[in-house]
Amino acid sequence: MIQVYSDGLTVAAGGTYPLNNVVFLKGNTAIPAGAGGVALTKRGIYSVEVDGFGTLAAAGDYSIQLTRNGVPLPQAISTSAVAAAGESTGSFKALVVVEESDCPCNWTSSAVTIGVINASTEEVTDAHINVIVTKLV
């Protein structure tokens, strides 16, 4: 289990949110993977909870989206419309499956890495992101 977050961010549209601060780390099934991700190192099903907020400079959509090995997951996104410049929030929960073929313990694969991108229509400033990953089975 891991909880990571970052505060005071500026993230370009399409950019990856850095996950700089580890709040809680228990075990080795979900571990930090560089500044922008969490590595899932064992096969199984993981629950991923993401929440965040940020400020848009103009009207548009504030969106945060989970990625798996850099590929956006269509079922793991939160979008809210912003009618004028201002702050917006978003959150979602998703399940991520790591198959045995994805597991580094088989010596042919590297860990699955998840991250969060700014899927908004524009840059987000003064942003916060929080991610909690729990291995279920």
Sequence and secondary structure as in RCSB ss.txt:
>XXXX:A:sequence
MIQVYSDGLTVAAGGTYPLNNVVFLKGNTAIPAGAGGVALTKRGIYSVEVDGFGTLAAAGDYSIQLTRNGVPLPQ
AISTSAVAAAGESTGSFKALVVVEESDCPCNWTSSAVTIGVINASTEEVTDAHINVIVTKLV
>XXXX:A:secstr
 EEEEEEEEEE TT B    EEEEE SSSEEE STT EEE SSEEEEEEEEEEEEESSSEEEEEEEEETTEEEEE
EEEEEEESSSEEEEEEEEEEEEE GGG GGGSS   EEEEEEE SSS EEEEEEEEEEEE  
